[in-house]
Amino acid sequence: MAPLERPPDVTVTVPGSKSFTNRALVLAALADGTSTLHGALVADDTEAMAAALEQLGVGIERHDGGRRLVVHGLGGRLPAGPLRIDARLSGTTARFLLPVLALGSGPYVLDGRAPLRRRPMGPTVDALRALGAEVDDGAETGPGHLPVTVRGLGTRGGATAVPADLSSQFVSGLLLAAPAMPEGLDLTMLGAAVSRPYLTMTTATMAAFGVEVERPSPDRFVVAPASYRATAYGVEPDASAASYFLAAAALTGGRVRVAGLGAGSLQGDIRVVAVLEQMGAEVELADDSVEVRGTGQLRGVDVDLADLPDMAQTIAVVAAFADGPTTVRGVELIRHHETDRIAAVVAELRRCGLTVHERRDGFTIEPGPLRPARIETYDDHRMAMSFALLGLRAPGIEIADPGCVAKTFPDYFATLDQLRRPAEPGPEPE
C-alpha cells in the first residue's frame, strides 16, 4: 500500500448490499412469479447464493454484469433430492438456505468449504428439528456444523426458540422460510440478541415481497402462512463496504462522500459514522448520501459495537491513529466469523508495533508509531479491506492475499485508488 500524497476529496460509489441481495434472492426464489433485483452485489457470497438456488431449480438471468437479476421463483415448491448444495464460504447462504431446504422433501446435503464448516450452525439445526424436519449433522465435523443433511417432509412450523447471542443469521434464516411452513412460525429469541439491525433488514425485505411479520414483543416474531409476491426490488449500496472509505476520510483528514446511502438506510453499519464522529470526524448524513470529513484530530473512544460487529476491524484501524486508547466491546461473536477476528486484529496490530490488549469480547488499542509490516488476512475479506487503510498513512504496509476481498467486494482496491484522484471541483464563484 502506498500512502496518500494528499487527503482525499472525492465521491465514491460502492456496490450493492450483500445482506439485502442475499435476502432478496431467497425471497424471489420462494415467490410465485418473476422478480427483478436492481443494484445487486456481484461477489463470491452473492454468487454462492445464486448458484445454490439454481441447483434447486430457480431460474436466474444475469444482466448488466450481474447487477440486475431476473429471478423466476418456485412458489415455495422445491424439487425432490438427492441434491448437494455448496454454500462455498458464505455464512448467509448456509444459514438462510438450511431452513429453506427444510421446506422440500430432500434429501439435501448442505456443505461448504473448510472455513465455513468451522462456523456454527447448531441453533438452526435444533430449531428445524423442533419444527418437524429431519436433520442429520455431525458425521464429519461434529454436531452443529456443515455438512448437514435435511429431509423436510415433516416440517410443520409452529413455535420454537432460538439463541440469538451468537448470530442474528439463525433468526433471519428461519424468518425467511417461515411463510412457506404449513403452520407459519412463532419464534422467540433467547439471550441478549446481537446484530439486531439485521433482523429489521430481514423483516423489511419480507414486507417488500408481500409478507408482514408481527412483533408482539422485541424478542418474539410471528409469521402466518403466506405466499411471497414477486416484485421489482432495488438493492441499496452496502454500508459495510462504504465504511472503509468513510473511515479513510477520518484517518487522513480528507473528505469522502458515498452516494445512494443515507439517513433512511436500515443497514446497521451506517451507524459507524456516529463512532467516527465520536472519534473527531465531521459527519453529514443526508437522505441519499453520507459524507465524512476528517479534522486532523482523532480521539480514542470506548464503544460497544454489539449491533455493528462487522465494524470492529474498521474502528480498530482508525484507533491506531487516535490520541489515546480505544476500547471495542460487545463483539465476542466475531470470534466465530471467517476467522477469530478479535485475535486477528490483536495479532496484526501488534505486528505493526502497537500495544493491544485482548479482551473476551473485544480489545483495547494503544496508539503509537506504526512499523512496516506484512498483514496476514486469514482468508478474511474484512481483514484485508480494513487493514489496507493503515497503508494510506503509514509506509511499508503490505496486504497478504488481497484477492480474498472477492468474497464481498471484488473491486475494492480499484475503488480505494479513487481516493488518489485530484480534488473534486467546488462551485464556481458568482
Stockholm file with secondary structure:
# STOCKHOLM 1.0

chainA/1-430         MAPLERPPDVTVTVPGSKSFTNRALVLAALADGTSTLHGALVADDTEAMAAALEQLGVGIERHDGGRRLVVHGLGGRLPAGPLRIDARLSGTTARFLLPVLALGSGPYVLDGRAPLRRRPMGPTVDALRALGAEVDDGAETGPGHLPVTVRGLGTRGGATAVPADLSSQFVSGLLLAAPAMPEGLDLTMLGAAVSRPYLTMTTATMAAFGVEVERPSPDRFVVAPASYRATAYGVEPDASAASYFLAAAALTGGRVRVAGLGAGSLQGDIRVVAVLEQMGAEVELADDSVEVRGTGQLRGVDVDLADLPDMAQTIAVVAAFADGPTTVRGVELIRHHETDRIAAVVAELRRCGLTVHERRDGFTIEPGPLRPARIETYDDHRMAMSFALLGLRAPGIEIADPGCVAKTFPDYFATLDQLRRPAEPGPEPE
#=GR chainA/1-430 SS CCCCSSCCEEEECCCBCHHHHHHHHHHHHHSBSEEEEESCCCSHHHHHHHHHHHHTTCEEEEEGGGTEEEEECCTTCCCCSCEEEECTTCHHHHHHHHHHHTTSCCCEEEECCHHHHTSCCHHHHHHHHHTTCEEECBTTTBTTSSCEEEECTTCCCEEEEEECSSCTHHHHHHHHHGGGSTTCEEEEEESSCCCHHHHHHHHHHHHHTTCCCEEEETTEEEECSCCCBCCEEECCBCHHHHHHHHHHHHHHTCEEEEETCCTTCCCGGGGHHHHHHHTTCEEEECSSEEEEECCSCCCCCEEECTTCGGGHHHHHHHHTTSSSCEEEESCGGGGGSSSCHHHHHHHHHHHTTCEEEEETTEEEEECCCCCCEEECCTTCHHHHHHHGGGGGTSTTEEESCGGGGGGTCTTHHHHHGGGGSCCCCCCCCC
#=GC SS_cons         CCCCSSCCEEEECCCBCHHHHHHHHHHHHHSBSEEEEESCCCSHHHHHHHHHHHHTTCEEEEEGGGTEEEEECCTTCCCCSCEEEECTTCHHHHHHHHHHHTTSCCCEEEECCHHHHTSCCHHHHHHHHHTTCEEECBTTTBTTSSCEEEECTTCCCEEEEEECSSCTHHHHHHHHHGGGSTTCEEEEEESSCCCHHHHHHHHHHHHHTTCCCEEEETTEEEECSCCCBCCEEECCBCHHHHHHHHHHHHHHTCEEEEETCCTTCCCGGGGHHHHHHHTTCEEEECSSEEEEECCSCCCCCEEECTTCGGGHHHHHHHHTTSSSCEEEESCGGGGGSSSCHHHHHHHHHHHTTCEEEEETTEEEEECCCCCCEEECCTTCHHHHHHHGGGGGTSTTEEESCGGGGGGTCTTHHHHHGGGGSCCCCCCCCC
//
